[in-house]
Amino acid sequence: MKNNGATFFSADYFCLIVVAFGSSIVNHFFFSSLSLFAESITGSATYAGILSMAYSVTALVLRPVAGIVSDRVGRVKMIIAGATLSTVSCLLYGTTRSIWLLLIIRAVHGVGFSISTTSAGAAVPDISPKEKMAQAVGIFGLNSTVAQALGPVIALAIIGNGETDKFNILFFVAAAFCCASLISGSLVGYERKRKKEGPPVKTAADIQKSGDAAGKTIFGFEIPVFGPSLVMMLYFLSLTSVLAFLTLFAKNRGLQVEHLGWFFFITSGGMLVTRPLFGKTMDKRGADIIVIPGLIVTVFCLAAIPFARSLGALMLIAVPYGVASGAVIPSVNAIMFKRCSADRRGSASAAYFASVDLGITLGAPIMGWLADNAGFEQMYIISAVIIFACYLLYVFFFSDKRYERKIAGAK
């Protein structure tokens, strides 16, 4: 019988939010500032780019491994291991001026970030009631939104004009956040409790509903996860046109770039407000009613950017853009968890984060090439076309409605 009074709010849930927030805010600290540190000691922007790539590529490659291992050895152990690597890495950044040692440290930090965030993301559905999983995942994901808004502000305030001593302060502050993640991760106790209680007894209906009866995998990932992962990868590949190139677009238009930060602030605000509401709706009525309109709105927002002739026009676009992102991103994440077996949520979490990482990794050079060779206006039109392709893929192949028909036909 469904327990409508069940709640996902617990001490473990809040500890997992602290784990993820500590990792995410440090991530945004360094995305906005570490390239300046590398350039200051090498005099080359090329090395700064290589430093960023070492982190991103390592995190991307380790995602699948982290997910599969967390399914086998436990989420908490992996969270602690990842947070420990991240803490040590942050402390080591300031001890060397060798770009090669910095590359190694940055790669190790990428491993730690990948392990801790993948495992924390998988732990959330573990402790959430099935009927409120989407809401729990949506609210949990707000840590990344808040970190994205605060991280660059804090980091740039600390480093000021970029003196080396000020970077050392930033590294210690980052280590403190990672240490907070480590402490919070060690306090997550649901695995220890379940180990004492023993595994729950599953009914035939539970097995059928969870997908454990099938559970076919490719490279450790269950087959139902691949469709939503493709949608998410294409979604972020397209959104790179905004994340990485909106500033250059505004500069090209002669707009006041120094005020463009408000676009991202408004976008984050839209996601912050709507994520919990959409998660609750998805739990009650399914994902389609959230994801499909979100994709359509995103198409129109991207297509409208080339027609924006002022900062005010861009700010108007930021509102529906933020709401749409808050609809699509956490909903597709929740879909992955709901369509996989309970004992493979680590690999589902890895699939989600890897699809995001891969979308951004591919999107940056693709959108940059389009901007250089076709112009910013065409880049945003093509981005809108890519999101429309996501819409078609979701509606005709990966929607909840089609998935439920497939499951019903397999019975």
C-alpha positions as CSV (number, residue, x, y, z in Angstrom):
1,M,0.0,0.0,0.0
2,K,1.4,3.4,-0.9
3,N,2.4,5.6,2.0
4,N,1.3,9.1,1.0
5,G,2.8,10.5,4.1
6,A,6.3,9.2,3.2
7,T,9.0,11.9,3.1
8,F,12.5,12.0,1.7
9,F,13.7,14.7,4.1
10,S,16.0,13.1,6.6
11,A,19.5,13.6,8.2
12,D,21.0,11.4,5.4
13,Y,19.3,13.5,2.7
14,F,20.7,16.8,4.1
15,C,24.2,15.2,4.5
16,L,24.1,14.2,0.8
17,I,23.1,17.8,-0.2
18,V,26.2,19.1,1.8
19,V,28.4,16.5,0.0
20,A,27.2,17.5,-3.4
21,F,27.2,21.3,-2.7
22,G,30.8,21.2,-1.3
23,S,32.0,19.4,-4.5
24,S,29.9,21.6,-6.9
25,I,30.9,25.0,-5.4
26,V,34.6,24.0,-5.6
27,N,34.0,22.9,-9.2
28,H,32.7,26.4,-10.0
29,F,35.5,28.1,-7.9
30,F,38.1,26.6,-10.2
31,F,36.2,26.9,-13.5
32,S,36.1,30.6,-13.1
33,S,39.6,31.1,-11.7
34,L,42.1,28.3,-12.1
35,S,42.9,29.2,-15.7
36,L,44.1,32.6,-14.4
37,F,46.4,30.8,-12.0
38,A,47.8,28.6,-14.8
39,E,48.3,31.6,-17.1
40,S,50.1,33.5,-14.3
41,I,52.7,30.9,-13.8
42,T,53.2,29.9,-17.5
43,G,52.2,33.0,-19.4
44,S,50.2,30.8,-21.8
45,A,46.5,30.5,-22.2
46,T,47.1,27.2,-24.0
47,Y,48.3,25.6,-20.7
48,A,45.3,27.0,-19.0
49,G,43.0,25.2,-21.4
50,I,45.0,21.9,-21.0
51,L,44.6,22.2,-17.3
52,S,40.8,22.5,-17.6
53,M,40.7,19.6,-20.1
54,A,42.7,17.3,-17.7
55,Y,40.0,17.8,-15.1
56,S,37.0,17.4,-17.4
57,V,38.2,14.4,-19.4
58,T,39.3,12.5,-16.2
59,A,35.9,13.2,-14.6
60,L,34.1,12.0,-17.8
61,V,36.1,8.8,-18.1
62,L,35.8,7.8,-14.5
63,R,32.0,8.3,-14.3
64,P,31.0,4.8,-15.5
65,V,33.6,3.2,-13.3
66,A,32.5,5.2,-10.3
67,G,28.9,4.2,-10.8
68,I,29.6,0.5,-11.2
69,V,31.9,0.4,-8.2
70,S,29.5,2.3,-6.0
71,D,26.8,-0.3,-6.8
72,R,29.2,-3.0,-5.6
73,V,31.1,-1.5,-2.6
74,G,28.5,1.0,-1.4
75,R,27.8,4.7,-1.9
76,V,29.2,6.0,1.4
77,K,32.7,4.4,0.9
78,M,32.9,6.0,-2.5
79,I,31.7,9.4,-1.3
80,I,34.4,9.4,1.4
81,A,37.1,8.3,-1.1
82,G,36.1,11.0,-3.6
83,A,35.9,13.8,-1.0
84,T,39.3,12.7,0.4
85,L,40.9,12.9,-3.0
86,S,39.3,16.3,-3.6
87,T,40.5,17.7,-0.3
88,V,44.0,16.6,-0.8
89,S,44.1,17.9,-4.3
90,C,42.9,21.4,-3.2
91,L,45.7,21.5,-0.6
92,L,48.3,20.5,-3.1
93,Y,47.4,23.1,-5.8
94,G,49.3,25.8,-4.0
95,T,52.4,23.7,-3.3
96,T,53.8,23.7,-6.9
97,R,54.4,26.0,-9.8
98,S,55.1,23.2,-12.2
99,I,52.4,23.0,-14.8
100,W,53.0,19.2,-15.2
101,L,52.4,18.6,-11.5
102,L,49.4,20.8,-11.6
103,L,48.0,18.7,-14.5
104,I,48.4,15.6,-12.3
105,I,46.8,17.2,-9.3
106,R,44.0,18.5,-11.5
107,A,43.4,15.0,-12.9
108,V,43.3,13.5,-9.4
109,H,40.8,16.2,-8.4
110,G,38.7,15.2,-11.4
111,V,38.7,11.6,-10.2
112,G,37.6,12.7,-6.7
113,F,34.9,15.0,-8.1
114,S,33.6,12.2,-10.3
115,I,33.5,9.6,-7.6
116,S,31.8,11.8,-4.9
117,T,29.1,13.4,-7.1
118,T,28.2,10.2,-8.9
119,S,27.9,8.3,-5.6
120,A,25.9,11.0,-3.8
121,G,23.6,11.3,-6.8
122,A,22.9,7.5,-6.6
123,A,22.3,7.6,-2.9
124,V,19.4,10.1,-3.1
125,P,17.0,7.6,-4.8
126,D,18.2,4.9,-2.4
127,I,16.8,6.8,0.5
128,S,13.7,8.3,-1.2
129,P,10.2,6.8,-1.3
130,K,9.4,5.7,-4.9
131,E,6.3,7.9,-5.1
132,K,8.5,11.0,-4.3
133,M,11.7,10.2,-6.1
134,A,11.5,12.9,-8.8
135,Q,10.8,15.5,-6.1
136,A,13.8,14.3,-4.1
137,V,16.1,14.3,-7.1
138,G,14.9,17.8,-8.2
139,I,15.4,19.4,-4.8
140,F,18.8,17.7,-4.4
141,G,19.9,19.1,-7.8
142,L,19.4,22.6,-6.5
143,N,22.8,22.3,-4.8
144,S,24.4,22.6,-8.3
145,T,22.2,25.6,-9.2
146,V,23.2,27.5,-6.0
147,A,26.8,26.5,-6.4
148,Q,26.8,27.8,-10.0
149,A,25.4,31.1,-8.8
150,L,27.8,31.6,-5.8
151,G,31.0,29.8,-6.8
152,P,32.4,32.3,-9.3
153,V,31.4,35.3,-7.2
154,I,33.2,33.9,-4.1
155,A,36.3,32.8,-6.1
156,L,36.7,36.1,-7.9
157,A,36.2,38.1,-4.7
158,I,39.0,36.1,-3.1
159,I,41.6,36.2,-5.8
160,G,41.0,39.9,-6.6
161,N,43.7,41.0,-9.1
162,G,45.1,37.4,-9.3
163,E,48.1,37.6,-6.9
164,T,49.6,34.2,-6.1
165,D,49.1,34.6,-2.4
166,K,45.4,35.2,-2.9
167,F,45.1,31.9,-4.9
168,N,46.6,30.1,-1.9
169,I,43.7,31.5,0.2
170,L,41.2,30.2,-2.4
171,F,42.8,26.7,-2.3
172,F,42.4,26.5,1.4
173,V,38.8,27.7,1.2
174,A,38.2,25.1,-1.5
175,A,39.8,22.4,0.7
176,A,37.5,23.4,3.6
177,F,34.4,22.9,1.4
178,C,35.7,19.5,0.3
179,C,36.5,18.6,3.9
180,A,32.9,19.5,4.8
181,S,31.8,17.1,2.1
182,L,34.0,14.4,3.6
183,I,32.6,14.9,7.1
184,S,29.0,15.0,5.8
185,G,29.6,11.9,3.7
186,S,30.9,9.9,6.6
187,L,27.7,10.8,8.6
188,V,25.4,9.2,5.9
189,G,24.2,6.1,7.7
190,Y,21.5,4.4,5.7
191,E,23.8,1.7,4.3
192,R,25.0,0.7,7.7
193,K,21.5,0.6,9.0
194,R,20.3,-1.6,6.1
195,K,23.2,-3.9,6.5
196,K,22.2,-4.6,10.1
197,E,18.5,-5.0,9.1
198,G,19.3,-7.4,6.2
199,P,18.0,-7.1,2.6
200,P,14.3,-6.3,2.2
201,V,12.0,-9.1,1.0
202,K,10.8,-8.3,-2.5
203,T,7.4,-9.4,-3.8
204,A,6.9,-10.4,-7.4
205,A,5.2,-7.1,-8.1
206,D,8.2,-5.2,-6.7
207,I,10.5,-7.1,-8.9
208,Q,8.4,-6.5,-12.0
209,K,8.0,-2.8,-11.3
210,S,11.6,-2.1,-10.5
211,G,12.9,-3.8,-13.6
212,D,15.1,-6.3,-11.7
213,A,13.5,-9.2,-13.6
214,A,15.0,-7.9,-16.8
215,G,18.1,-5.8,-16.0
216,K,19.9,-6.3,-19.3
217,T,23.1,-4.3,-19.4
218,I,25.6,-3.0,-21.9
219,F,29.0,-2.1,-20.4
220,G,27.4,-2.2,-17.0
221,F,24.5,0.2,-17.9
222,E,20.9,-1.0,-18.1
223,I,19.5,-0.6,-21.6
224,P,16.5,1.8,-20.5
225,V,19.1,4.3,-19.4
226,F,20.6,4.9,-22.8
227,G,17.7,6.7,-24.4
228,P,17.3,9.4,-21.7
229,S,21.1,9.7,-21.6
230,L,21.1,10.5,-25.4
231,V,18.5,13.2,-24.8
232,M,20.5,14.7,-22.0
233,M,23.7,14.7,-24.0
234,L,22.2,16.5,-26.9
235,Y,20.4,18.9,-24.6
236,F,23.7,20.0,-23.0
237,L,25.5,20.0,-26.3
238,S,23.0,22.6,-27.4
239,L,23.0,24.6,-24.2
240,T,26.8,25.1,-24.5
241,S,25.9,27.8,-26.9
242,V,24.5,29.7,-24.0
243,L,26.8,28.6,-21.2
244,A,30.1,29.3,-23.1
245,F,29.2,31.7,-25.9
246,L,26.5,34.1,-24.8
247,T,29.1,36.5,-23.5
248,L,30.8,36.6,-26.9
249,F,27.4,37.0,-28.6
250,A,26.6,40.0,-26.4
251,K,30.0,41.5,-27.0
252,N,29.6,41.0,-30.7
253,R,26.2,42.8,-30.5
254,G,27.8,45.7,-28.7
255,L,25.9,45.1,-25.4
256,Q,27.2,45.7,-21.9
257,V,28.8,42.4,-21.1
258,E,29.6,43.4,-17.5
259,H,25.8,43.2,-16.8
260,L,25.2,39.9,-18.6
261,G,25.7,38.0,-15.3
262,W,22.1,38.9,-14.5
263,F,21.0,36.6,-17.3
264,F,22.6,33.6,-15.5
265,F,21.3,34.8,-12.2
266,I,17.8,35.0,-13.5
267,T,18.2,31.6,-15.1
268,S,19.4,30.1,-11.9
269,G,16.5,31.7,-10.0
270,G,14.0,30.2,-12.4
271,M,15.5,26.7,-11.9
272,L,15.7,27.2,-8.1
273,V,12.0,28.1,-7.9
274,T,10.5,25.6,-10.3
275,R,12.6,22.4,-9.7
276,P,10.7,21.3,-6.5
277,L,7.3,22.1,-8.1
278,F,8.1,20.1,-11.3
279,G,9.4,17.2,-9.3
280,K,6.2,17.0,-7.3
281,T,4.2,17.1,-10.5
282,M,6.3,14.4,-12.1
283,D,5.8,12.1,-9.2
284,K,2.0,12.5,-9.5
285,R,1.5,12.7,-13.3
286,G,4.6,11.3,-14.9
287,A,7.5,12.9,-16.7
288,D,5.9,13.6,-20.1
289,I,3.8,16.5,-18.9
290,I,7.1,18.2,-17.6
291,V,9.7,17.2,-20.2
292,I,7.8,17.8,-23.4
293,P,6.7,21.4,-22.7
294,G,10.2,22.1,-21.3
295,L,11.9,21.0,-24.5
296,I,9.5,23.1,-26.7
297,V,10.0,26.2,-24.6
298,T,13.8,25.7,-24.8
299,V,13.6,25.5,-28.6
300,F,11.8,28.9,-28.7
301,C,14.2,30.5,-26.2
302,L,17.3,29.5,-28.2
303,A,15.7,30.6,-31.5
304,A,14.8,34.0,-29.9
305,I,18.3,34.8,-28.8
306,P,19.5,36.0,-32.3
307,F,16.7,38.5,-32.3
308,A,17.6,40.0,-29.0
309,R,18.9,43.6,-29.6
310,S,19.3,44.6,-26.0
311,L,20.2,43.3,-22.5
312,G,16.5,43.7,-21.5
313,A,15.5,41.4,-24.3
314,L,18.0,38.7,-23.2
315,M,16.7,39.1,-19.6
316,L,13.2,38.4,-20.8
317,I,14.4,35.2,-22.5
318,A,16.2,34.2,-19.3
319,V,13.0,33.7,-17.4
320,P,11.4,30.9,-19.6
321,Y,14.8,29.5,-20.4
322,G,15.5,29.0,-16.7
323,V,12.0,27.5,-16.1
324,A,12.4,25.1,-19.1
325,S,15.9,24.0,-17.9
326,G,14.4,23.4,-14.4
327,A,11.8,21.2,-16.0
328,V,13.9,19.1,-18.4
329,I,17.2,18.5,-16.5
330,P,16.0,17.0,-13.2
331,S,13.1,15.2,-14.8
332,V,15.3,13.3,-17.2
333,N,17.6,12.5,-14.3
334,A,14.7,11.1,-12.3
335,I,13.6,9.0,-15.4
336,M,17.0,7.3,-15.4
337,F,16.7,6.3,-11.8
338,K,13.1,5.1,-12.2
339,R,13.8,2.9,-15.2
340,C,16.8,1.1,-13.7
341,S,17.0,-1.6,-11.1
342,A,17.5,-0.5,-7.5
343,D,20.9,-2.2,-7.3
344,R,22.2,-0.4,-10.3
345,R,21.4,3.2,-9.4
346,G,25.1,4.0,-9.2
347,S,25.5,3.2,-12.9
348,A,22.3,5.3,-13.7
349,S,23.8,8.3,-11.8
350,A,27.1,7.8,-13.7
351,A,25.1,7.7,-17.0
352,Y,23.4,11.0,-16.2
353,F,26.6,12.9,-15.2
354,A,28.5,11.4,-18.1
355,S,25.9,12.5,-20.6
356,V,26.1,16.0,-19.2
357,D,29.9,16.0,-19.2
358,L,30.0,14.6,-22.8
359,G,27.4,17.1,-24.0
360,I,29.5,20.0,-22.7
361,T,32.8,18.5,-23.9
362,L,31.5,18.1,-27.4
363,G,29.4,21.2,-27.4
364,A,32.2,23.6,-26.7
365,P,34.3,22.9,-29.9
366,I,31.2,22.4,-32.1
367,M,29.5,25.6,-31.1
368,G,32.8,27.5,-31.3
369,W,33.3,26.3,-34.8
370,L,29.7,27.2,-35.7
371,A,30.2,30.7,-34.2
372,D,33.4,31.3,-36.2
373,N,32.2,29.9,-39.5
374,A,28.5,30.5,-39.6
375,G,28.0,33.3,-37.1
376,F,26.4,33.5,-33.7
377,E,22.9,33.9,-35.1
378,Q,23.2,30.6,-37.0
379,M,24.8,28.9,-34.0
380,Y,21.7,29.6,-31.9
381,I,19.3,28.6,-34.7
382,I,21.2,25.2,-35.0
383,S,21.1,24.9,-31.2
384,A,17.4,25.2,-31.3
385,V,17.2,22.6,-34.1
386,I,19.2,20.2,-31.9
387,I,16.7,20.7,-29.0
388,F,13.9,20.0,-31.4
389,A,15.6,16.8,-32.3
390,C,15.7,16.0,-28.6
391,Y,11.9,16.6,-28.5
392,L,11.3,14.2,-31.4
393,L,13.6,11.6,-29.9
394,Y,11.8,11.8,-26.6
395,V,8.2,11.9,-27.9
396,F,8.7,9.0,-30.5
397,F,11.1,6.8,-28.6
398,F,11.8,7.6,-25.0
399,S,8.7,9.1,-23.4
400,D,7.0,7.7,-20.3
401,K,4.0,6.8,-22.3
402,R,6.0,4.7,-24.8
403,Y,8.1,3.1,-22.0
404,E,5.0,2.0,-20.1
405,R,3.5,0.5,-23.3
406,K,6.7,-1.4,-23.8
407,I,6.8,-2.7,-20.3
408,A,3.1,-3.7,-20.5
409,G,3.7,-5.5,-23.8
410,A,6.6,-7.5,-22.2
411,K,4.4,-8.8,-19.4
